Amino acid sequence: MQSKTVKQLLTEDIVTPDVEVKGWVRTFRANRFIALNDGSTLNNIQCVVDFEHFDEATLKRITTGAAIHVKGELVESQGKGQNVEIQAQELIILGDSDPEKYPIQPKKHSFEFLRENAHLRTRTNTFSAVMRLRSALSFAIHKYFNDNGFYYMHSPIITGSDAEGAGEMFQVTSLDLKNPPKDDSGNIDYSEDFFGKETNLTVSGQLEAETYAMSLGKVYTFGPTFRAENSNTSRHLAEFWMIEPEVAFMDLAGNMDLAEDFMKSVIQYILDNNREDLEFLDKRLKDEDKTKPQAERSSMGLIEKLNFVTDNHFKRVSYTEAIDILRNSKPNKKKKFKYLIDDWGCDLQSEHERFLVEKHFKCPVILFDYPANIKAFYMRLNDDGKTVRAMDILFPGIGEIVGGAQREERLEVLKQKMAILDIPEEELWWYLDLRKYGTAVHSGFGLGFERLVMFATGMSNIRDVIPFPRTPQNAEF
C-alpha cells in the first residue's frame, strides 16, 4: 500500500481500515499518543498506540525527532482537536533521535536559537509555515508570468558589470591570493585571471534581461543575487533572490499597471491556497503583539494586511506631491519623524513611506517621477531634466517593496548620464548597442523575493524567510 501524507489523511475526510503514513515524531504522550508530522501541513496526525501490542524496546525508540512508519486503521477521533486518528497496528522505526541532544524540543525556542539550527528549524510550526508560503509564492510568480506571456530568462550570476553602481560586490577569481600576478604598474593583472578580466557575483539581472526583452518582448528573471554590504540589520542579506521583469514597448504607466496586477495576483494566490499557514502566522503575530507596548503594536493583522493589498487600488502619487504631503504632515511639523523632510530631492525613508500608505492614503501607494540624482543611470530622464520615470510601490508595515522604471532608450542621453557617473562606455558596450539597433521604449521593475516573503508571513527578520541566510561573518550550513 502506498503511504499517504498527513495532509491527505486529515483533509480527505474518509475512514479506512488500512492506511500508511511516514513522518517525524513531534511528541509521544503517555506511551500511547504519537503526534506525527511530515511537513505537508501545519497539523499533526494522532497515532494511537496500544502498548500491549508493541514491545517495550520499540516504544522506547519513539522519541521527539525520530522518523517512523505507521501502519494502521484511520478512524474517527475520540478526542478533541482532530476529526480522525490512526489506530496503530504496526510501527517501524526509520531513524532514531537522541531525546537528550535533539535541539528542537516541544517547547518555545527563540528565533536566534533556531537560526543556529537552521537545518532543523523547519520542523517547527512557524518555519514550516514560512517555507511552505515561500514555495507557494515562488510558484505563483512563475505562474503569473507564464500565464501572461512572459519568457523565463536565466541571467548570469558571474558578471563584469555593476548594474546598480553600488560597488559592494563579491569578487570572483581563480588567482592565487597569496601570490597574484602583477602588471608593470604593480597592480593585480586580471588578464591572467580565469575570465581574463575582473569579475563579480551579480547584484541584478536587469541589464541582461533588457537585452532579451528587446528581442523576445516580455521576459523575467528570478534568481540569486549578491551584495557585499557589511550590514547586520534585520533587512539585509548577502545572498538573496530577485524577480525582474522587463517589457519592450511599455512605458511607465504600463509598468505601474503590470506591477500592481502582479503583486495582487501572487498575494491572492496564497490567500486562496495557503489559508491554514496564514491563519497560524496571523495568530502568532497577534499573540506577539499582546506582549508589546501599545505604541509598538501592529496596526493590522497579517491577513488583514494582505487583503489591504488585494482589495485596494494602488494610489499613484508623484514624488513632488509626496514631499509636499510629508513636509506639511503632523509628524514632520511636530518633529516625530526620525528623518525630517525639509527640501525636495531627499531620499524617502521607511517611516515616510509607511506614513503615506498607512496614515495618509490608507491604501498601497506607487510613487513616481523621482529626482534623477537619487536614482540609477538607466532610468529615463523626464523633459524637466531633473526627474526620471522611476516608480516605487509602497506597502503597509514594510514601505518600499518594488522598485522600477521606464528605461532610458535614447543613446545620447544614456551616454551623457554614464559620463557624469564615470561609467565607462566600453564596460557596457553591449547595453549601448540596444540603443543603436532598433531602440524602443521599454520598462521593468525589481522585487526582492525575501522582502515579499517577509510581508506575506509577517516575519520581522529577513534571515527567517530564507532557508540558509548568508550575512557578514556567517556562511554556516
N, C-alpha and C positions, 0 to 999 in steps of 0.2 A: 504494500500500500504506500502511496506517495504521501510524504509529510505535508501538512498544511501550515500556513503561517498563523501566528496568534491573531492577526487582524482578520484573516478569513474565518477563523473559528468564532470570533466574537461578533462578526457582522453578518454572517450568512444565516443566522437565526434558525438553524435546524439542529435537531439532536440526532445522533447516530451511534450505533453500537461500537463502531471501530474508527478511531482517529489516531494519528501520529503527529507529534509536534516536537521540534528541537529548539532549544534556546538556552539562555543563561539564567541561573537561579538568582532572583532578587532577595528573597527571604524563604526560610523554611521554619514554620512555626509549629511548635508542639509535636515535632516529629510526625506531622500529619498534613499540613497545608503548605504546598510549594507555590510561590508566586514566580511565574516563568515569563520571561520577556525575550523576544527575538529581534527587536529593533524595527519590526514592521508597523508598530503602533505604540502610542504612549502607554496604553493599558497592558497590564499583565493578565495572563490567564491563570486561574487557580487550578492546581492539580491536587486532588485529594488522595492521600496515601493511607491505606490500611496497613499499619506497621506489622500486623501479624502475617501478612503475605510476603514480606521482604526481610532478608537477613540483615542483621544489625550492621554488618560491615558496609553494605551498600548505603544504608541510611546515613551513616556517619560521613560518607563522602559527598552527601548533598549539602553543600555549604554555599554561602553567598559568593557568586562569581563563577561557580562550576558550570560547565556545559553538559547538558543532559538530553537524552532522547526519551520521550514519554509515549507509551502506547496505552490506550485505554478507551473508555466509553464517554462520549460527550453527552452530558445530562443537564437538565435544568438545575440551576444552583439552589441549594437550600439556604445559603447565607445571603447577606446584603452586599451590594457593591458590584455584582455581576449577574448576568442572566444565565450564563452557562458555566459549567466547570467540567473538568476531566476526572473521572474516577480511574485512577492509575492502576493498570494491570501488569505493566512491565516498565522497569526503569533501567536505562542503560547510561552509565557514566561515560561521557565522551572526553571530558577533560576536567581533572581535579583543580581545585583552587585552595590555596592555603588560607584558612579563615583568619589567621592572626596577622598575615602580611598583606592580604588583598586590600589595596588602597581605597576602593570605592565601597565603603561600608554603608549599610542602610541608615544613613543619618545625613544631616545637612553639612555640606562642605563649602568652603569659601571658593570663589572663582579663582583666586590666586593659587590655591592648592590644586585645583583641577587643571589649571594651565601647566603645572609641573607634572601632571599625569595626563597629558593631552591624548596619549594613546589609549586611555581607558575612559576618558570623561564622557564619551557618547553613550556610556552605559547608565548615565543619569538621565532623569526625565527632561531636565532643562536642555541639555546639549543634544539629546536625541531629537527633541522637537526642533531645535535651531537648525540642525543639519538636514533634517527632512525638509524643512522650509527652504533651506539653501538649494537643495536639489530641485525642489518644485519651481523655485524662481528661475533657476538655470534653464529648466525645460520650457517654462513659459516664455522666456526671452527668445530661445531658438524657435519656438512655435510661432510667436508673433511675427518675427522676420520672415520665416518660411511662408506663412500664410499671406504675407503682404508683398511677396515677390522679390525679396532680398536674397543675395547670394552671400554665403558664409565664406569669408576670406581669412586665411591664416597669415597674419602679418609676422615679420621676422622678430625673433627675440634678441638676436645679436644685431647691433646697428652701428653705423659710423656717424650718425647724426643725433642731435638732441632736439627733439620736436618741440619741447616746451621752453628751451633756453634756460633750463633750471640749473644745469651744471652739476647736479648732485646725482651722478650716475655711477654704477658699478662697472669697473673696468674688466674687460675680458682679454686675457693674454696667455700665451704659452711660453713667454720668455722666462729665462732663469732669473728670478727676482734677486738672487744673491749676486749675480754677475751678468746684468743685462748688456746687450751690445750698445755701443755709443757711437754717435756720428762725430764729424770733425769738430763740432762745437761743444762736445761733451754731453749732449742730450741723449736720451734713450732713442735708439734707432728703431722706430716701429716698422720700418720697411723689412726688418728681419723677423717680425712677428708673424704669426700664423696667417693672418689676413692681409699682411703687407701694409697695414695702417692701424691707427689707434681705434679700438672698438669698445663698445659698452653694451650692457644689458638695456633693453629699450624702456623708455618711460611712457611710450604711447605708440599705438599702431596707426594713428590718424593719417600721417603724411602718406604712408604706403597705401592706406585704404583709399585715399583720394585718387591715386593713380588707377585703381581698379574701378572706382565709381565713374571715372571719365572714359570708361570703355564698356563696362557692364551695366551702368546706370544706377543700380541700388545695391550696395554691399554693406556688410557689417563685420567687425572683428569682435572676438570675445576670447581674450587670452590673458596670460600673466604679464604684468608689467612691474618695473622695479625702480625704486628711488633710494639713493644712499643718503637720505636725510637723517641726521643724528638726532632723532626725536623720539622720546619715550612717552608721548601723550596717548590718551585713550582713543585717538582718531588717526593714528599713523601706523603704517606697516611698511617694511622694506620691500615686501613682495605682496602684490595684490592683483586683482583681476579687473579688467576694464572692458566695457561694452562700447563700441564706437561705430555707429552707422554713418555712412557718407552717401549722399544722393546727388546725382547730376541734375541740372536744370531746376533745382529747388532753391527758392530764396529764403530769407529769414522768417517770413510769415509761415511758409510751408514747413520750415524746420521746427517752429514752435508748435504747429499743428501735429506734426509727427511725434514730437517728444511727449506732448500731453496725452495723445492717444496711446502711445507705447506704455507710459507709466501707469495709466489707468488700467490697461489691459493686463499687465503682469500682476498687478496688485489684486485685481478682480479674480484672477486665476487662483491665487492662494486662498482668497475668501471663499471661493466655491469648492475648492478641493482639499484644503488643509484646515478645516474648521476645528477639529479636535486639538491640534497642536496650538493654533492661535488662541483658543479659549483657555488652554492651560497657561500659556505665556501671559495672556491678559490678566488672569487671576494672580499669577506670580508678581506681576508689576503692581497690581492693586494692593496686594499684601505688603509688598516692599514699601509702597508709598505711605502706608499707615504708620511706619516706623520713622518717617521723616518729619521735620518741622513743616508747618502749613505752607510756608513760603517756597519750600523746595519740592512740593508735590507736583505731579504731572497734571496739566490742565485737561488732558484727555486720556482715556484708556487706550490700549493698543488697538483693539478692533474699531473703536470709535475713530481713532486717528486714520486707520486705513480707509474707512468709509468716508472720512473727510476728504480724502483724495479722489476716490472714485465717484462721489456724489456731487462734487462741486466743479464748476467751470473754473479754469485757471485764469486769474485776473492778470492782464498784461499791462505792465507799467514801465515807462521809460526810467532809466537811471536818474535823469534830471528830476522827474516828478517824485521819485522815491526819496531823493536827497531833500527836496522841499518838505515832504511829509515828515521825514525823520528830524530835520532841523527844527521844525515847529512842534514836535511832539512833546508831551509832558515829561517822559523820561529824559529827553535831551535838555529841556529847559530847566528841569529840577536836578540835572546832573546825576541821574540814576544810571545812565549808560556808563559802562567802564570806558568805552571809547566814544567821546563826544563828537557829534557831527557839526563841523564848522563850515568847511569850504567844499565846493563842488570839486570832484576829482579824487576824493579819498576812496580807499577800498573798503567795502562794507564788511562788517564782522558778523558773526553768527547771531549776536544779540540784536542787531539791526534787522537782519533777515527774518528772525523769528517774530519781532515786533510787527513787521509788515504783514506776516501771514496770520499770526495768532491774535493780534490785538486790533490792527487797523482794518485790514480787508476781510479777515475771518474766512479765508479760502487760500488754496495754493496760489502762488504768485510767480509770474515769469517777468523778470526784469530784462530790459533790452537797451541797446544803444549806450554802451559803456564808454568811458573815457579811453581813448586809444592807448594812453601811456600806462594803463594798468592791465592791458590785455596782450595776447600773443601777436606776433608779427603777421601771421597768416590770416587775420580777421579782416574782413572787407571794410575799408575806410569809407565813412559817410561823406556826403558832399560838404558838410560843415568843416571837414578837415581835422576835427578834434575828437569825434566819437567813431566807434566801429560797430558793425552789425553783429554784436555778440548778444547772447541770451543765457540767463541762468534760471533754473527752476528752483524755487524755494518751498520747502515742506515744513510742517509743524514739528517742533522738537529737535530738528536737525539742521535747519537752514538750507544752504545750497546742497542740492543733490545731483543736479545735472548742469553741465556747462557746455555751451556750443556756440556756433556762429555760422553766418554766411562767409564763405572763404573768399579771399582776395583773388579774383580771376584776371586782373589786369597786370600784365607783365611789368610794365614800367613802375607802377605804383608798388608792386611787391618788391622789386629790386631796390627802390628807394628806401622802403621800410627795413629791408635787410641790411642795407648800407648803414643806416642810422644805428642799428643794433650790432654792427660789426659781425654779421653772419656772412661768412664767405660764400660767394656765388658758386664756386667750384665744389663746395661741400653738398649743395642741394641743386646741382645742375639738372638732375632728372625731374625735380619738383618744378623748376622753372620751365622745363620743356612742356609741361602740361598747359602752360600759358602761351606757348608758341604754336602748338599744333592743335587747333580746334578748341580753344578755351571757351568756357561757358560758365554761367552762374552755377554754383554748387554749394551745398551746405552739409553740416553734420553736427553731432554732439557726442559727448563722452559721459559715461555713467560709471562711477566706481562701484563694482558689484558688492563689495563688502559694506559700503555705506547703505546700499539698498537693503541688504540683509539685516543690518542694524535697525533700519527704520521698520522693516517688516516683522521683526522679532521683539523689538523693544530692548535689546541688549545695549548696554551703555558703553561697552569697551569693544573696539574693533577686533581685539585679539580673541574674542569669544565667538566670532562668527566665521572664522576660517579654520580649517582642520588643524594646521600646524603653523602658528604665527611666527613670522620672521621679523625680529626687531633688533635694535642695537644690542650687541653682546648676547644675542640669543638666536641660535640656529639648532636647537635641540630637536631630536626625532628625525 
